[in-house]
Amino acid sequence: MELNILKDYLLNNYKNSCENSDISLYLTKFSLYYDKLIEWNCKFNLTAITQSDDAQIKHFIDSILPNNLLDKSNNICDIGCGAGFPSIPLAILNPDKKFTLVDSVNKKITFINYIIELLDLQNVTAIHSRVEDFAKSNFQSFDACVARALASMPTLVEYTLPLIKKDGFLFAYKGINYKEELEQCSKILRILNGKLQRVEQYDLTEEEKRYVLAIQKMGDCPKKYPRIGNKPRLQPILG
């Protein structure tokens, strides 16, 4: 599959930092990824976005928009990874960084493991687990977490900050209503020692913007978080 929209994006944004051979390799992997996403989607219902142009913009380019923010993060976790967004696209562009993808739905992890092998992504590991359980055994282990289309900010903060080391970051992909979500998560940010450092705005299309919230872990957080029993989602700490 020719991914001309993605090709133009990579050439415009990475031509000064990558050889043409690197971009060609990236495109080959993205093309294989797209083909298998569509093939497996017939069985597993992995995504509602299936048209090539839409997938290039709303999955691939959307995932890699904040790639520059990962500069100082080498060990990155993606919780609720679904079909692999944003971490598989980020891993393709960053073979020197380690990505751990976590999802509670086993069929999605089965697909991710297939993609890891197909694309020879030696920097990616996929784990079938609920995030509450995963966090208990990986407390403050990662330089960063990325999360896209997973949960509202109060829930997302409680899920991710316990996984992040001091001075590490949560990079949360959000839409135009991000300010309202930030107001809702001020209390859980204080509890877990998180602080909003910046909001990056990207033009996904002429009409649609993407906002990536960079939240830094300023210190240790209590080990009782995230709460078990799906409480971060069912009973989020608001205020």
VMD Tcl script that draws the C-alpha trace (Angstrom):
set ca {
  {0.00 0.00 0.00}
  {1.36 3.42 -0.99}
  {1.15 5.80 1.96}
  {1.70 9.09 0.17}
  {0.28 11.33 2.89}
  {2.56 9.79 5.50}
  {5.48 9.88 3.05}
  {5.06 13.62 2.55}
  {4.84 14.16 6.30}
  {8.05 12.21 6.97}
  {9.93 13.94 4.16}
  {8.84 17.36 5.39}
  {9.63 16.70 9.05}
  {12.50 14.23 9.10}
  {14.53 14.88 5.94}
  {17.16 16.81 7.92}
  {17.58 14.14 10.61}
  {17.19 10.94 8.58}
  {18.73 9.41 5.50}
  {16.40 8.66 2.59}
  {17.03 4.97 3.27}
  {15.70 5.41 6.82}
  {12.49 7.05 5.58}
  {12.09 4.30 2.98}
  {12.42 1.68 5.74}
  {9.91 3.52 7.92}
  {7.40 3.61 5.06}
  {7.85 -0.09 4.37}
  {7.07 -0.91 7.99}
  {4.11 1.46 8.15}
  {2.72 -0.07 4.97}
  {2.97 -3.60 6.37}
  {1.42 -2.40 9.61}
  {-1.53 -0.86 7.77}
  {-2.09 -3.94 5.60}
  {-2.16 -6.27 8.61}
  {-4.29 -3.88 10.66}
  {-6.96 -4.04 7.95}
  {-6.60 -7.81 7.55}
  {-6.90 -8.55 11.27}
  {-9.63 -5.96 11.74}
  {-12.03 -8.23 9.87}
  {-11.70 -10.76 12.71}
  {-10.88 -8.73 15.79}
  {-12.52 -5.29 15.31}
  {-9.32 -3.40 16.14}
  {-10.27 -0.02 14.69}
  {-13.12 1.89 13.11}
  {-10.64 3.85 10.98}
  {-9.86 1.71 7.94}
  {-9.61 3.94 4.86}
  {-6.00 4.54 3.86}
  {-6.05 8.36 3.98}
  {-7.84 8.39 7.32}
  {-5.50 5.79 8.82}
  {-2.42 7.71 7.68}
  {-3.64 10.92 9.31}
  {-5.67 9.78 12.32}
  {-3.52 6.81 13.33}
  {0.03 7.14 12.00}
  {0.65 10.88 11.81}
  {-1.41 11.56 14.94}
  {0.73 9.04 16.84}
  {4.06 10.57 15.82}
  {3.18 14.28 16.07}
  {4.88 14.67 19.50}
  {7.87 12.47 18.65}
  {10.27 15.29 19.55}
  {8.94 15.32 23.13}
  {10.39 11.84 23.72}
  {13.96 13.05 23.26}
  {15.11 12.34 26.84}
  {12.86 9.32 27.47}
  {14.41 5.92 26.77}
  {12.05 3.52 28.53}
  {8.43 4.27 27.59}
  {5.14 2.63 28.56}
  {1.87 2.73 26.63}
  {-1.14 1.60 28.65}
  {-4.36 0.64 26.92}
  {-2.37 0.37 23.71}
  {-5.23 -1.08 21.65}
  {-4.01 -1.81 18.13}
  {-0.67 -0.18 18.91}
  {-1.26 3.57 18.79}
  {0.71 5.64 19.49}
  {3.59 3.36 20.48}
  {4.12 1.20 17.39}
  {4.51 4.25 15.11}
  {6.79 5.87 17.69}
  {8.81 2.66 18.02}
  {9.30 2.50 14.25}
  {10.85 5.97 14.32}
  {12.87 5.33 17.51}
  {14.64 1.95 17.36}
  {16.98 3.14 20.14}
  {14.11 3.54 22.65}
  {12.32 0.74 24.50}
  {8.52 0.57 24.41}
  {6.33 -1.56 26.68}
  {2.72 -1.87 25.51}
  {0.04 -2.97 27.97}
  {-3.58 -3.90 27.31}
  {-6.19 -5.93 29.17}
  {-7.68 -7.32 25.94}
  {-5.72 -10.39 24.93}
  {-6.69 -10.34 21.23}
  {-5.12 -6.90 20.92}
  {-1.89 -8.12 22.51}
  {-1.95 -11.10 20.13}
  {-2.10 -8.66 17.21}
  {0.66 -6.49 18.67}
  {2.94 -9.52 19.11}
  {2.31 -10.45 15.48}
  {3.26 -6.91 14.38}
  {6.37 -6.95 16.57}
  {7.59 -10.09 14.83}
  {6.53 -9.01 11.33}
  {8.25 -5.62 11.56}
  {11.21 -6.94 13.58}
  {10.60 -4.39 16.32}
  {13.22 -5.54 18.79}
  {12.55 -2.49 20.96}
  {8.89 -3.39 21.71}
  {7.37 -5.69 24.32}
  {3.64 -6.39 24.65}
  {2.04 -7.44 27.94}
  {-1.48 -8.68 28.61}
  {-2.50 -7.16 31.94}
  {-4.84 -4.75 33.65}
  {-2.96 -1.54 34.30}
  {-3.67 -1.67 38.04}
  {-1.91 -5.04 38.27}
  {0.92 -4.00 35.97}
  {1.54 -0.85 38.02}
  {2.00 -2.79 41.24}
  {4.93 -4.75 39.81}
  {6.37 -1.87 37.78}
  {6.06 0.98 40.26}
  {8.00 4.07 39.12}
  {9.92 2.09 36.48}
  {9.49 4.16 33.30}
  {10.92 7.39 31.95}
  {7.60 8.23 30.32}
  {4.09 7.04 29.57}
  {2.13 7.79 26.43}
  {-1.63 7.45 26.18}
  {-4.03 8.16 23.34}
  {-7.84 7.91 23.37}
  {-7.82 5.91 26.60}
  {-9.54 7.79 29.42}
  {-10.30 11.23 30.85}
  {-7.41 12.99 32.57}
  {-8.30 12.17 36.22}
  {-8.38 8.46 35.37}
  {-5.37 8.65 33.09}
  {-3.23 10.44 35.67}
  {-4.01 7.83 38.31}
  {-3.21 5.00 35.92}
  {0.08 6.39 34.65}
  {1.91 8.52 37.22}
  {2.57 5.55 39.55}
  {4.46 3.96 36.63}
  {6.69 6.96 36.00}
  {10.04 7.73 37.63}
  {10.72 11.04 39.34}
  {11.31 13.71 36.68}
  {9.68 11.51 34.03}
  {6.68 12.52 31.94}
  {3.17 11.55 30.98}
  {2.42 12.57 27.39}
  {-1.35 12.58 27.04}
  {-2.92 13.00 23.59}
  {-6.05 15.12 23.89}
  {-8.60 17.04 21.84}
  {-9.98 20.55 22.03}
  {-11.64 19.99 25.46}
  {-8.34 19.36 27.26}
  {-8.67 22.43 29.52}
  {-11.81 21.07 31.15}
  {-10.10 17.73 31.77}
  {-7.10 19.48 33.32}
  {-9.36 21.28 35.78}
  {-10.91 17.95 36.77}
  {-7.54 16.31 37.52}
  {-5.93 18.99 39.70}
  {-6.49 17.00 42.93}
  {-5.09 13.69 41.70}
  {-2.11 15.55 40.25}
  {-1.33 16.94 43.71}
  {-1.72 13.52 45.33}
  {0.60 11.83 42.84}
  {3.14 14.67 42.58}
  {2.44 15.55 38.99}
  {2.69 18.99 37.39}
  {1.64 20.21 33.97}
  {4.76 21.60 32.30}
  {3.55 22.38 28.80}
  {0.80 21.90 26.26}
  {1.91 21.33 22.67}
  {-0.57 22.12 19.89}
  {-0.35 20.35 16.53}
  {-2.37 20.74 13.34}
  {-3.58 17.25 12.53}
  {-5.67 18.53 9.60}
  {-6.77 22.01 8.54}
  {-9.83 21.62 10.77}
  {-8.59 19.40 13.60}
  {-5.95 20.11 16.20}
  {-4.20 17.73 18.56}
  {-3.00 18.76 22.01}
  {-0.33 16.82 23.88}
  {-0.16 17.50 27.61}
  {3.31 17.04 29.10}
  {2.89 16.26 32.81}
  {6.06 15.82 34.84}
  {6.42 13.54 37.86}
  {7.94 15.85 40.48}
  {8.42 13.29 43.26}
  {7.41 9.91 44.61}
  {3.73 9.01 44.88}
  {1.93 6.75 47.37}
  {2.20 3.07 46.47}
  {-1.53 2.49 46.98}
  {-2.15 4.08 43.58}
  {-3.60 3.24 41.14}
  {-6.52 1.94 43.17}
  {-7.68 -1.59 42.36}
  {-11.16 -2.70 41.32}
  {-11.35 -0.36 38.32}
  {-11.84 2.57 40.73}
  {-9.75 5.06 38.70}
  {-12.33 4.74 35.93}
  {-15.52 4.15 37.94}
  {-14.73 6.54 40.83}
  {-12.18 9.07 39.53}
  {-10.70 11.52 42.01}
  {-11.99 14.88 40.82}
  {-11.34 18.45 41.83}
}
mol new
graphics top color blue
foreach p $ca { graphics top sphere $p radius 0.5 }
foreach p [lrange $ca 0 end-1] q [lrange $ca 1 end] { graphics top cylinder $p $q radius 0.2 }
display resetview
